Amino acid sequence: MKFVTIGYGDREGYDRMAATARDAAHAHDDRLRAAGAETGIAGPPVQVRNHGGAGTTVEEGPFLQSALPVAGFALIEAASLEEAVELVSGTPCAVGYGVVEVWPLQTTEG
């Protein structure tokens, strides 16, 4: 199964982590990438609309709102939701006083 993960966190929480915890969290991300996870830091988003196919409009800024900013994303593979949770529990957002959402990715055939 594939899962999309969204990490939320801010610099203040990241900086509150002990250096050893921060190093361990980054090493954890390195292991996830070595095992095939695709990870990335969130850049500035845009909103795309094409209502009724009448023309595309693009606006800067996020659609979602959260108490913490989106910090990054990952695409991971795991046998179950429980395993996916285990895999992300050591990432910088989870350890650094943020949160990580885990979304099962349901593929569509088209």
JOTATA-V870538 format. One record per backbone hydrogen bond with DSSP energy under -0.5 kcal/mol. CO is the residue of the C=O (numbers start at 1). NH is the residue of the N-H. If there is no record, write none. Layout:
BEGIN
co,nh
CO,NH
CO,NH
END
This chain:
BEGIN
co,nh
1,78
2,105
3,76
4,103
5,74
6,101
7,71
7,72
8,99
10,14
11,15
12,16
13,17
14,17
18,22
19,23
20,24
21,25
22,26
23,27
24,28
25,29
26,30
27,31
28,32
29,33
30,34
31,35
32,37
33,36
37,39
38,75
40,73
45,61
47,59
49,57
50,53
51,54
57,49
59,47
69,9
71,42
72,7
73,40
74,5
74,76
75,38
76,3
80,84
81,85
82,86
83,87
84,88
85,89
88,91
91,95
92,96
93,98
95,97
99,8
101,6
101,103
102,104
103,4
104,106
105,107
END
